[in-house]
Amino acid sequence: MSGNAGNHKESAMMGPHGVIATVDDREGFTAEVFDVLWSRYRERVIYAAEYERIVREAGATFVNDHIALRTFACQQPLTGIASISRVFEALGYASAACYNFPNKHLSAIHFGHPNREFPKVFVSELRTWELSPSAQQIIQKIVGSHRPTINVETLAAISNLTDGDAGNRPVLLDAIVARFHELPWDAPEKDDVAALNDENQYAAWVAVHGYNVNHFTSLINSHGVESLDDIEKTIDALRKAGVPMKAEIEGAPGSRLRQSATEAAVIDVAVRKNGQEAVMPWTYAYMELAERGDVIDSETGKPTRFEGFLGPQATHLFEMTKVK
């Protein structure tokens, strides 16, 4: 992560969130945060750039439906959903729904913004106490070097951001971006990562990637052109461009939510081998596709777009980062 705010600004101009109609300076800042996160992700996930090209050449529109983040749920130090969700709450987000994935030992909350043009944020946590004693011991060793969380003064500054805070804005942007881009603990031992992966691939992923964004998501409904107006057509366009895709579509035609994804990109991650710095390749992130259907609003009785998530489908998508 570069500490140069100018570089952040230049990168942010490339992303899909700058077109969001914002109502105040905090919302403008929030859009900038997402675009900086997108820029780093796009550099690492080549399939995202290929998707952008396909959308651009078709004259379609790219709207980011949601991002996803992963965490360890530990007690000492206290980590998990709250360790990063408070950043988004300071940016105006609020919890919208909770999810449980018993077979994956995961809990999750998705957060929504009052300005519905902003992407949803899906944050999950691994219930580490449900793993084997050996896995718990490894995770505890990893999180033992966890960096301090963002302090309340920074959260307050973000929450109360106004036009008069322009001089402080680059500092706040750096603080937030570093929270996601920099590994929050010392690089783990290579053998420990392998041991975690044997039991729980999610645990191994968090160990090497920390709070990096796990995926961004194309909202198929936003494309606005016939050639990409459903998930099948979009998948076909990506496959023709050489992008490896998930074999199945989650969700039947006409259902509330249909999802698929590219395969996960592989990047080099920092580890330690016999106490020495090293790197090794590991699955990182994929790009998800989401096509949302309508549900009947219980208050108005009228159709409205479904904005939640479906547990069984998300369960399968967690597997996209499994090391092959």
Buried (B, 14 or more C-beta within 10 A) or exposed (E): BEEEBEEBBEBBEEBBBBEBEBEEBBBBBBBBBBBBBBBBBBEBBEBBEBBBEBBEEBEBBBBBBBBBBBBBBBEEBEBBBBBBBBBBBBBBBEBBBEBEBEEBBBBBBBBBBEBEBBBBBBBBBBBBEBBEEEBBEBBBBBBEEBBEBBEEEBBEBBBEBEEEBEEEBBBBBBBBBBBBBEBBBBBBBBEBBEBBBEBBBBBBBBBBBBBBBBBBBBBBBBBEEEBBBBBBBBBBBBEEEEBEBBEEBBBEEEBBBBBBBBBBBBBEBEBBEEEEEBEEEBBBBBBBBBBBBEBEEEEEEEEEEBBBBBBEBBBEBBEBBEBE
